[in-house]
Amino acid sequence: MSNLPGTPTRILWSPKKDKALLFLKQENGKSLWHFAELNTKTLVPLKEEISRIAWDNLGEKIFYQYTDLVTQERTLNSANPDGTGWKKLTVLNFETFIAPVPKSMDVAFWSRPNAFESTSLFRMNFSGDNRKSLLAEKFGADYLWSPNGEKILVSMNSEKGGKAVSLGIMNASGGELKDLMLPTLISKVVWSRDSKTIYYALPGSIPENSVLPNDYFEKPVYTKDTFWKMDITTGKKARLTELKEVTQGFDSIDLGLSSKEDTLFFTDRSTKRLYRIDL
């Protein structure tokens, strides 16, 4: 699509890649979500009160956080991708991260990770019923579902205002939480398609006394990462690249795998450039 009314700073593709949600920075400095229908080449602006957004697993609906500009009430809602047919699912008491639950029509949501606040993970169905708390009282926690919907990765701090995060794993009901002893963030992890392996970057060169994850996102702190994979069943770990092969420091985010899972892609957070590692 050409002649966009702004510069794209984020793109969320639908599961079938035939539609997209674009976050466009406009000439007045404000940013606004837009729905793009690629087949018809139409672009529909969404309401400016929308600040968090995600596709459902079929790519037919969206979930989003809506903040009333007058009352400041936050709600979790569902709608058609163009914003029509919206429905309020629940009232929110916090700034929310949103993700569809794989292999279901459910949605998961949790508060923005903060080392000084405990985070609760919730799940509910598409109609807003059957709300469940899966995990609570974990400081600075962030979450990533496995593609088969059976496991959840959790990055969390061991204590309030702590200086270290660790990656753990639990089942889809929030039980059997196990610490994988991997000091990394959810933004540096991606699942294999069969949900048996995780590929991840281990951050290095973090200044002493940094409060995580807060300082990493807010100051910002830039890391120098090494790249690994882990079989979550056996716990076996393997380095993806030898240290001598890494000729510069990368602060990797938005990890992704190619369709054949023979290439790992990531964005260097400091330069915004895209890189690849052949596996």
Buried (B, 14 or more C-beta within 10 A) or exposed (E): EEEEEBEBEEEBBBEEEEBBBBBBBEEEEEBBBBBBBEEEEEBBBBBEEBBBBBBBBEBBBBBBBBBEEEEEEBBBBBBEBBBEEBEEBBEBEBEBBBBBBBBBBBBBBBBBBBBEBBBBBBBBBBEBEEEEEBBEEBBBBBBBBBEBBEBBBBBBBEEEBBBEBBBBBBBBEBEEBEEBEBBBBBBBBBBBEEBBBBBBBBBEEBEEEBBBBBBBBEEEBBBBBBBBBBEBEEEEBEEBBEEEEBEEEBBBBEBEBEEEBEEBBBBBBEEEEEEEBEB
